[in-house]
Amino acid sequence: MLTYLKILVSALFIIMLASGCTKLDEEKFGSLAPDTYYKGEAEALSSVVGIYNLLSYNVDIGDPWRMKEYSTDEFITPGRASGGWYDQNNIDLLQHKEDKTNATIARAWSQIFQEIGTANAVIESLNASPNKDNLKALIAEAKALRAYGYYYAMDNWGNVPLVTVARIDPNNLPGTTPRADIFKFIETEMLAAIEDLPSVKNVDRKAYYPRFTKESIYTALAYMYLNAEVYTGTQQWQKAIDMCDKVINTGAYSLMPAVLDNFSSPKQSTSTEIISAFTKDPTKTAGNNQFILYTQNGLDALKYNLPFVPANGYSTTQVSLDKYANNDARKTLIEYGPQYYLDGRPLTYTNGTQLVLVPVQDLLAAQDNEGYKVLKYTPVGAAWSGFNADNDLVLERYSNVLLIKAEALFRLGSAGAALPLVNQVRQRSGATALNALTLQDLEDERMREFLWEGCRRTDMIRFGTYFTGTYAFKTTVTEKYRALYPIPQEQLTNNPKLEQNPGYPK
């Protein structure tokens, strides 16, 4: 595992570095002094860990994650009757009415490009280090992290500026690069990084966790290839299968006995399923996990003996709940209906009334009990610093490799080969094995397995339900141009060379 000392050093360093890399129109993305820095691997690693920290916004409760989840059928945050949580920007995302002035989208853009800009600065300084020849693996790691950042930019906005330098000439700002070219850049960078990254088979797995390995990047490429037709217009199903096989054939990964094992703080560093993750430990100034704070009902402070009262914000929908059969253990990760203490006693308000969670009825002024809760990042066994938990944030799991391969096989006409892979995932959770497969089965299984793991919007776009589906408070069919988010107004103002995505007012 990355030592907490290294993460602490990185946290302090990245605060200084990131201040100069949040906007594309700024001349300076960041700078280091290679003649005095990166003399040893520990110093270099501290900065690379900082890039990990920024990339984690895409799977934690940062705006990149929120932006994507709000537009799907698995996520909703109503305004509360008490006056909290109302945000028209998020409601517009939920109803697919977002525009270029949406503040959530603007913050997400800044955060994603902050990670890219920081990676550029670190890569440039690593390459300028007198110790460069001994830092090849770290340079590859930093480039893979940057490529991941560009993947999220490409996935959300399509055509984006491609910048690989730490300094931008304010008189020569970058224009918009076509999505297919961004795809090719990501692919090229990731394939090159694989050459210098270690395989999970050649490291002390517990000591190296959760840094990128070859298998981390194979998995990232597999998912990108699965979506290649959306990104480039050309199907690349076989490439997705090939990447999955590289992970499967290591023999290093297997499904944990329960999905929850991958999100339980005490079990994560020894998980045989987690391929990529982000270490968090607020007790050692190493980031934090705030899913419990932002998600759970206030009464869960009593249920889980929490050192704070949760804010009762993020919720899931009846659509999500209805995807699970009663014998599917994954359904237990959603809190709905009458609520109980862990010992079985009814969870009640001070007046003796039991808490009963119901679907959101009022998007603008929901009552305290409206909204089902997702409890993947379990508070049981977590270490706390105030309202911050130490559960690591999960980026990629082996179950995704199995389901990516299954879908790619199915789309190539090999449903018989795909079925056992899907059933392997289902049977882990006690769900009844399927006798045959449809595309709808594949989409539904991904929703069941990866609820709130940040891939639902991408999946819905690939399957087409993003446009045709109506659910909760999204009641109309979506225009196809909304497969891409609008370029934020502030970015268009700062950089006139950027082009707004089609369909949105310029």
N, C-alpha and C positions, 0 to 999 in steps of 0.2 A: 504494500500500500504506500502511496505517496506520504512521506512523513509530514506531520503537521507543522514541523519547523519550516519545511520548504513552502508549504502553503501559506504560512504566516508571512514569510519573506515576500512571497509573490503578492499577497494581498496588499502589503504596504507599497510594493513597487508599482503594482498595476494602477493604484490610485494616482500616482504621479504621472504615469504614462498615458492613461486613458483620457486625461483632461484635454489632450490635444488631438483627439482622433474621433470626434463624434460627428463632424459634418464634412461632406465632401468638398465644400467650397473653401475649407481652411487650408492654408499653405502647408501646414505641418501635421502629419498624422501622429508623430511621436518620434522620440530620438533617444539614443543611448550613446555611451562613450565606449566604443569597442577597445580602445587602448587601455582602459582601466577596468572594463567589465568582461564577463564571460571568460575569465582565466581558467575556470574549472567547470566541470559538469554541473555541480550543485548550483552555482550562480546562474548558469544558463537555464537549468531546469526550473528555477524559481520563476522566471519570466514566462516560460512555456506553460506552466501551471496557471498563470494569470490569464492566458488565452482560454484555457479550459473553463475558468470561472465565468468569463463573458459568454462563451458558447452555451453554458448551462441555462441561460435565460430562455432558450428555446424549448426546454422541457420542464422548467420550474414555473412559478407563477408570474414570471416576467411578461412584459407586453407582447413579445413575439409569440409566446405560448397562448396567452389570452386571446390575442387577435385571431389566431387560427381556430381555437376552440369555440369562441362565441358564434362563429358562423355555421356551426354544425348542429346536428340533432341531439348531441350528447351533453350539451353544456348550456346553462342559463344562470344568469344572476339578476334577479328582479330587484327593483327598488323596494325597500321595506316600508311598511306603514309607519314605522318609527322614524322615518326620514333618512335612513342610511341606504347606501349602495346605488342610488339612482345615478345613472350615467348614460346620457343619450347616445354618446359615441358607441357604447357597447350594445345598446338596444338596436342601433342602426346596423351593426354587424350581424346581430342575431337575425334581423329581418331582411338581410341582404340589401340594405339601402345605404351602405357606406359611400362616402365621396372623398375627394382629395383633402378636405378640411378635417377629416376624422382624426382626433387627437391620439387615440389608441394606435392607429396605424402609423402616425408620425413618430410616436415614441418607439414603436417596434422597429421601424426603419433605422432610427438613430442607434438603437442597441445592437442590431445585427451588423451595421456597418462600423460600429465601434469595435466589435470583435474582429472584423476584417482589417480595419486600420491598425489595431494593436498587433495583429499577426504580422502585417506588413513590416511594422517597425521592428519587431523581434527578429523576423527572418533576415531583414537587412543587417541588423547588428550581429546576428550569429554569423552571417557570411563575412562580415568585416572583422570578426574576432581573430586574433593571432592563433587561437586554438581551434580554428575552423575544421581542420582535418579530423579532429577527434569528436566533432559535434554533428556528424552526418545524420545519426539517428534522431537527434533533437531537431535538426533542421527539417527532416522529413516529417516529424511529428507536428511541428509548427505549420508546415505547408498543408498537411492533412486537416488541421484545425481550420486554417483559412479556407480550404476547399469546402469544408462542412458549412462554414458561414456563407459562402457563395451559394451552396445548395439551398439554404433557407431563403436567401434573397431571390434566387431563381424561381423557387417553388411559389413564393408569395407574389412577386411582382413581374416575373418573366424577364423582360428586357431591362437590364440594370447596368450601371457603369462598372467597368472592369478596371480595377486599380491594383497594381502589385508593387507600388513604391511607397515609401514612408512619407515622402514629401510630394505635394501636388503644386504645380506652378499655377498661381491664381490667374495668370493670363492665358492659361491653356487647360481649362477644366475638362474633365473626361465627359464624353458623350455617352449615349445609350448604346450598349452592346446587345445584339440580338440574343434571344433566349437560347437558341441552338448553339451559339458560340460560347455562351456561359456554360452550357452543358458540357461541351467539348473541353473547355478549360478545366472544369471540375474533374472530369474523367481522366484527363492527362495528368493532372496534379496528384490525384489519388493513386493512380497506377504507378507513378514514379515514386511516391512516398512508400508504397508497399515494399519496394526493393530494399529500403534501408530500415524499415521497422522490424522489430522482432516478432516471431510467431509466438502465440500463447504456449506452444509446446516447448519453447526454448527459454522461458523465464520462470522464476519463482512466482507462481501465479498469485499467491496471496500478497507477496511483497510488491509485485509490479502493479497490481490492481490499484486504480481503475484506468490506467493509461491505455492509449491506443496501441493495439497490436495489428499485425497484418489482417487478422480476422475481423477486427473492428471496421477496417476499410473495405474488406470484401463485403461485409454486411451493408455498409452504406451504399456501395456501388450496386449491390443487388436490388435495393429498394429504388435507387435512381433508375436503373434499367427497367424495373417493373413499370415505372411511370414514363418511360422514354417516349412513348407515342404522344402523351400529353405535352411533353417538353419540346420534342423535335419533330413530331409528325411521323416518326418511324418506330415501329415496334422492335423491341429488343428483348423478347421473352427468353431466348436461349442464353443470352449473356447473363440474365438474372439467375437462371438455373446454374450456370457455370460458377458464378460467384458463391451461390449457396453451397454448392458441392465442395468448394474449397474450405468452407467452414465446417461442413458436416464431416468431411473426410479426415479432419484432424483427430476426430474421436475425443476431442477435449471438452465438448459441451453436451449437456443433457438437460432435460426439463427437471426443475426442482419438484418435490412432491406436491407443492401447492404454489399457485401464482403469488400468494401473499409472501412467501419466503423471499422473493426477490425485492420486496419493499420493506421488510422488517429489518430495522437497524442492526440487531445482533447477528443476522444471518447473511447480510449482503456481501461481505468481503470473501465469504467462502462459497458463494453461489456458483453452481456449475452451469447456470443459465445466462447470467449477466455477461454480455460481451463488451459493452461500453457503459460507463456511468461517471458521475461526478461526485467526488468525496465532499461531504459536508460534516462539519462538527463545530457548532457555535461555541462549545465550551473551550475550544482551542483557537478561537478567532479564525475559523476556517470555513466561512460560509454557513448557510443555514437552510432548513427546509420549513416552509411556512404553510404547507397545504392544510394542516390541521387548523391553524389560526384562521385562515381565510374561508375554510369550508364548513366546519362543523357548527351545529346548533349550540347555543350558549349552555344548555343543560349538559352537554357532553363534558364540560369541566368537572361535573360530578361523576359522570359515568366512567371517565378515564382518569380521574384524580389529577387533572391538569393544573399547572401552576398559573393559569390564566383563563379567561372566559373567551371562547372562540367568537369570531365576528359574524358567523351565519351568513356567508355570502354565496360562494360558488355552489351550484346545485346541478343535478342531472334531471333527466326528463322521464316521463312515462314511456316514451319510445325506447329509451335505453333499457329500462327495467323489463319491458315486455320482450326483449330479445332473449332473455334467459329462461330456460326451463327450471322448474323448482328443484330438480336434482343436480343442477349445475352449481358447483361450489363457488363459482365466480359471482353468482347472484348475491352471496352473503357479503360481498364487498360493497354493496349498495345498502344504505340505511333507508328504510321506508316503513310506513305503517307504524304500529305501536312500538315504542322504544323501551328498552330495559337496561338495567345495570348489567354488568358482566356476570353477576351471580344470579340473574334471572328476575330480580325485583323490578317492578314497574318504575320507569324513570319519570318522575313527576315534578310539576311546578310546586311552589310553596303552598298553593291552595289545594294540593292533593290531586290535581288533574294530570293524567298521564300525557306525555308528549306523543302525539301521533303525527308522523310526517306524511303530508299529502302533496300531490303535484302542485306546481305553481298555478294559482288561479288568477292572480292580478300581477301583471308585469310591472306596474308602476308603484303599487302599494301592497305588496304581499304581506301576509301575516307571518308571525314567528315560525309557524309549523309548516309553511309552504316551501317545497323543494326537497327532493331526495338528495342524500349525501353519498359521495364516493369515498371509501375509506381504504384506498390502496396503501398509501403511506401511513401505516398503522402507528398510533401513539403507544401501543403496547410494547414495552421494552426500549422505547426511545430515551435518549438522554436529552435534557432540556437546559437551555439557557434563556430564562424568561419564556417568551412564546415561540422560541426557535428550537426546532428539533434537529437531530443529527442523522436522520434517514438520508442515505445517499440518493441522488436523483438518477434515475435509470434512463439511459439513452437507447440502448439496443439489447434485445433478449433473443435467446436461441429460438424461442417459439416463433419469432418473426421470420427467422431464416426458413423454418419449416413451412410457414404459411405463404411466404413469398414464392418458394419453390412450387408449392401446390398450385398456386394461382397461375404461375407461368406455365406449368405443365398442362393445366386445364385449358388455357387459352391456345396452346399448341395442339390441342386435341387428345391429350393423354389423361383423361379423367380417371382412368383406372389407376394410374401411377400417383395421381394427386390425392385420391381418397384416403389412403393410409396415413399420409402426412397430416391431413386435417383431423382425422380420428385420433392420432397420437396426441394432439393438442387438446382435443375434447375429452378424451379419456382421463387425462391428468386431472381434470376438474370434475370427474364423475358424470359428465354429460353422456347421453346415449349416443352410441356410434351411429354415423350416417351410413345408409346403404347406397346412396348415390349423391352426386354433387351437381349444383347449379351455380351460376355466377352469384345469385342472391345468397346462396349458402356461404360462399366464400366471403362476400362482403360482410354478412352478418357475423361470421365467425371472427373476422378481424375486429369488428366493433366489440364483441364480447371479450376478446382477449386483451385488447389494447385500449379499453375505455380510459380516457383522460391521459393517454400517453403521447398525444400530440400528432397523431397521424390520421385522424378521422377526416379532416377536410381534404387532405390529399387523396385519401381512399375514395371519398364520395365523388370527387371530381373525376377520378379514373373510372369509376363504375357508372357515372352519369347521374346518380341520385342527388348530387348537389344542386342540379338544375331542376329536376322533376319533383323532388320531394317537398311536401308540405308537412309541417310539424310544429307543435307548441304554438308559438306566436309568429312563425313564418308561414304565411297562408297563401302565398302566390308562387308561381313557377319563376325560377331565376333566369335572368338573361345570361347567355353564354359568356359575355365579356367579363362577367364577375368571377370567372375562374382565376382572374388576376385581380389583385387589389390595386387601387389607384396610387400613383406616385404622389406622395404628400406635397401639398402646396408649398410648404417652406423649402422643400428640396428643389422644386421647379423655380422658385424665386431666387434661391441661392445659386443655382446653376442653370442658366437658360439653355444649355446644350441638352439637358434631359428632355425626353419626349414622354408625354402622358400616354398611358395605355389606352388602346382603342375602347370606345364606348363611354369614357368619362369626359366631361367637359374639360377643355384645356385651361 
